[in-house]
Amino acid sequence: MPTIATPTILKDPGYLFRAPIGTALPTNTVAGSVFTDSWAAAWVPVGATEEGSTFSYEMTSEPIRVAELFDPVAYAVTEATGSFAFSMADYTLEKLKYAMNGGTMTLVSGTGATALTSLEPPDPADVTRCMIGWESLDATTRIVARQCLNASAIEQAFRRAPDKALIPVQFNLERPASDKSFIVYSAGTARSGTVV
């Protein structure tokens, strides 16, 4: 019977960050098999989420057929799509602005406890794309999505406690002009597995 190695499990929600397009990636300094550098100030923490986040990436393929054969003679990749989805539990106008891909946030009057702030959505031609970053709580894995746009409906459910209002988002990944749509980093050798 073969020996089964203890799996390298990733079991936490991690931390999410948001940054303007073009923000420098983390320096990814590694010591003791963990990342020891901090994300730059431009990477703003997203804050608490309802159930963590879901990163997804899918390549779709279609069969290439000829009339004389029942089996496909090849498969061709026809599409590649990715996204980061999560529901923000920190209900602020700033987070709602993230979800709307921008907009105009204005301090109408007052300061501090008397402040009145408004938020208006952007016109479709004026949406702002962003970068999304994620790091595991154990500081061994990082994902950076280089160009994203929220494409989910902003549905707000206002209910009695213990329910709470959330801001659900699904940031779809786009491919920027000079890079791939995302990159994944690991610290140390245990998390990277076998390098091929």
N, C-alpha and C positions, 0 to 999 in steps of 0.2 A: 504494500500500500504506500502511495507516495506521501511525502511529508508536505503539509500545507503550511505555508508561511503565514504568520499573523498579518492580516491586511492593513494597509496604510489608510485608515478611515478618516474621512473629513466629515465632522459631525456638528457643525455650528453655523449660525446664520451669517457670521462675519460682519464686516463694516462696509457700508456703501459711501461713495464719494461722487460729487458732481463737479465738473470744471468746464470753463469755456473751451470751445474748439481751439486747438493749437497749443494748449497748455502742455508744458514739458512733462514727460512721463516720470515716474519715481526713479531715483537713481538705483534702486534695488541693491543696496549694500547688504551682504549676507555675512553673518558670523554665527557660529554655533548652530548652523542649520536653520536659522530664522532670519527674516528681514529685520535689520536694525535701524534703517533710515525711516524718517517720517515723510508722509506725503506733503508736498509743498503747499503753502497757504492758499493757492488758487484752487486746490482740491477741497471743496467745502463738504463736510460730512452731511449726508442725507438725513441721518437721525434714525429713530426707531421705526420699525416696520411691524406689520401685523403678524406675519409668519416667515420673516426672512425674505429672500429673493430667489428668483428662478432665472438662471442663465440658460438659454437654449440656442442651438445651432443645428441646422438641418440642410443637407444636400438632397435635392430631389433629382431622380433620374428617370428616364423614359427609355423603353426598349426600342431598338432599331430592328425592323423586321424586313424579311423578303418573302415574296409570295410562295416560294417553294418549300419553306421550312416553317414548322410550328414554333420552334424555339427562337428567341431573339438571337441575332448574330452578334449583338453588342448592346451595351447600355451607354447612354450619353447623359452627363450631368446637365440638367436644364435650368436649375435654380439653386441658389444658396441663400438662406435667410437665417438671421439671428436676432435675439432680443434679450433684454433684461426686464423682468417684470417683478413688481413689488407693490405693496400698499403702504403708503406712508401714514404712520400713526400720529406724527407731529403735525397737528392741524394749524397751519399758519398761512397767511397770504403769500409769503415767500415760497412755501412748498406748493401752493396752488399755482403760483406763477411757473414753477418748474413743470408742473403737469400740463399747463397750457402752452408750453414751448415759448414762453415769453409773455409779453404784455406790458402794460403801463401801470406801475405801482407808484402812487403819489401820496405824500403826506399832505392831507387837505388842510389840517389846522392842528394847533396845540402841540404839546410835547409830553413825553412820559405818559403819565396816567390820563392825560387829557387829549392824547393824540388821536386823530381821526385819519385813517388811511384807507385809500380806495385802490382797487385793482380792476383793470379792464383788459379783456383778452386781446391778443394781437390779431391783426388782419391775416388771412392765410398767406399772403405774400410776405409777411414780416415775421414769420416764426423763426425761432432761434434754435439751432441744433446745439448739442452739448456732448461732453465726454462723460462716461460713467466708469468709475473704478470700484473694485471690490477687493477686500483682503480678508482672509480667514482669521478667526480669533487667535489661532495658534501662530500667526505670522509666518506661515509656510507657503501660502499660495496667493497670487494676485492675478486679477483679470483687469485689463483696460480695454474698453470699447471706445474706439477713436472718434466716432461720429454717430450720434443717436438722435432720434426724433420720437417723441411720445405719440403713439397712434391709437391709444385706447380711449374709450369714452370716459369722461370724467363724471362718474356717477356718484352722487353723495347721498348716503343713507343716514338720516338724522333720527335716531331711535333712543328709547329709554335704556339706561344703564342696566346691565353691564355692557351692552353694545356701545360702540363708539364710532364717531365719524372717521372715515378713512379717505385717503386720496390715492386711488389705484392708478398705476401707470404701467405701460408696457413700452419701453424705449426700444424701438426697432433699430438695428444696426445698419448703417450705410457704409459703403466703401469710400474713404477719402481718396483724393487724387493721387497721393504718393505712397500709401501704405495699405495693408490689409485692414479689414474692419475691426479686428480685435487681436489681442496678444495675451497669452497666459504665461505667468512666471512661477517657478517653484524655487524654494530655498533649500539647500542641502541636497543630499543624494536620496534619502528615503522617499521624499515626496515626488522626485522626478522619475523614479523607476529606472528602467534600462534605457540609456540613450542609444538610439540607432542612427 
